[in-house]
Amino acid sequence: MSDAAQPTAAEVRAAAEAVKTALDRHLAAVERRSGEDDPAVYEAFNELAAAAEEYDELLYDRYDEVTPFEIPGTEDRPPYIGPDEPGALSVLIRRDYTVGEPQRLLAQAQRVEAAEEPAGTGGAASTVLGALGVLFGEFEPDEIASRHKEFGLEEGDSTLWVTAADDAAEPGEWLEAPFEGVDGQQVVCRFDVSAVFDDEPDDDDLDDDVTLAAELDEDEDLEPLDVDR
């Protein structure tokens, strides 16, 4: 970069101040959050990531120095080419679980089945597959996500993508393959949750290694749980 194009020291300092402000806003949003998926926390998270990325770039351009921040990568993410004023949106969600306590899962499903079916006419909840069908048929996915421990489930990675389009799909158009053909260039925003973001740094690096976020592989398929509703 030429000297004429370099950011000024004042611009670098202003970017540093923006990071401090974004940190305060993020902490305040976390302290006030109303639930696990509070949109205010997501918004503050994205603002903090953007401020940190801007500071990192200016710091490098001006002083040839870097920060310990790991910023959500955009290099491998295709540029957005969707409509500026979309007439329709699609929300694609993947949540992974492991069945940590099968007996708890079965017991919860059997309670639901007993309340809805006359004695002796049930039986779907006698297997793990049947229990999953009963529970996901009874409860909304968001309720299962918030109560997963009650159902003997353990959370894995999750992601939510919002894609834009000019017009809504025709009824039944994508039901046979709802997660195929997702165009990464139509993704407006995405939110990822993974245990990989919670990895603790080595004790020697506690003051030097701050992880803000990381992107999941863009090539990963989005798959729903294989349970019929």
VENFEN-V202281 format. One record per pair of residues at least 12 apart in sequence whose ideal C-beta (glycine too) atoms are under 7 Angstrom apart, sorted by the first residue. I is the first residue (numbers start at 1). J is the second residue. D is the distance in Angstrom with one decimal. If there is no record, write none. Layout:
i->(I:I)
j->(J:J)
d->(D:D)
This chain:
i->(1:6:6:7:7:7:9:11:12:12:12:15:15:15:16:18:18:18:19:19:19:22:22:22:23:25:25:26:26:26:29:29:36:42:48:49:49:49:49:52:52:52:53:55:56:56:68:68:68:69:69:70:70:70:71:72:72:72:73:76:77:77:77:78:78:79:80:80:80:81:82:82:82:82:82:83:83:86:86:86:87:87:88:88:88:89:89:89:90:90:91:91:92:92:92:92:92:93:94:94:94:94:95:95:96:96:96:97:97:97:97:97:98:98:99:99:99:100:100:100:101:102:102:104:104:105:105:105:105:105:106:106:108:108:108:109:109:109:109:110:112:112:112:113:113:132:133:133:135:136:136:136:137:157:157:158:159:159:159:159:160:160:161:161:162:162:162:163:163:163:163:164:164:165:179:179:179:179:182:184:192:192:194:196:197:197:197)
j->(61:61:62:58:61:62:62:58:58:59:62:54:55:58:55:51:54:55:51:52:55:47:48:51:48:44:47:44:45:48:41:44:146:191:212:71:72:212:213:69:71:212:71:67:69:71:208:209:210:210:212:211:212:214:212:213:214:215:215:218:184:215:218:184:185:185:185:187:188:185:164:165:185:186:188:164:166:164:165:166:166:167:165:167:168:162:163:164:163:165:160:162:161:163:179:182:222:160:158:159:222:223:145:158:156:157:158:148:153:154:155:156:154:156:128:152:153:152:153:154:152:128:152:151:152:128:131:151:152:153:125:131:135:150:151:125:131:134:135:125:134:135:138:125:134:227:227:228:151:225:227:229:229:193:194:193:190:191:192:216:190:191:187:190:187:188:189:182:186:187:188:186:188:186:221:222:223:224:222:218:215:216:216:214:211:213:214)
d->(5.6:5.7:5.7:4.7:5.5:5.1:6.7:6.0:4.8:5.8:5.0:5.2:4.1:4.9:5.6:4.6:7.0:7.0:4.7:5.5:5.0:5.1:4.2:4.1:6.3:5.1:6.6:4.2:6.2:4.6:4.8:3.9:6.5:5.5:6.5:6.0:5.5:5.2:5.5:4.6:5.9:5.8:4.4:6.8:6.0:6.5:5.0:5.4:5.3:5.7:5.5:4.9:6.1:6.4:6.2:4.4:6.6:5.3:5.0:5.9:6.8:6.9:5.9:4.6:4.6:6.5:6.1:6.9:7.0:4.5:4.2:7.0:6.7:4.1:7.0:5.8:5.1:3.6:6.0:6.6:5.2:5.6:4.7:5.7:4.0:6.0:6.9:5.9:4.7:6.9:6.7:5.7:4.4:6.8:6.6:6.5:5.2:5.0:6.4:5.3:4.8:6.2:6.1:4.3:3.3:5.2:6.6:6.4:4.3:6.4:6.3:6.1:4.8:6.3:6.2:6.4:6.4:5.9:6.5:4.1:3.4:5.6:6.4:6.8:3.3:6.4:5.1:5.6:3.9:7.0:6.3:5.1:6.3:6.6:5.2:3.7:3.5:4.1:5.3:4.5:5.5:6.7:5.0:4.6:5.6:4.9:5.4:6.5:5.9:6.8:5.0:6.3:5.6:6.7:4.4:4.7:6.3:7.0:4.8:5.9:6.5:4.8:5.4:4.7:7.0:4.7:5.2:6.7:4.6:5.4:6.6:5.6:5.0:6.7:6.4:4.4:6.2:6.9:6.4:5.7:6.6:5.2:6.8:6.5:6.4:6.5:6.1)
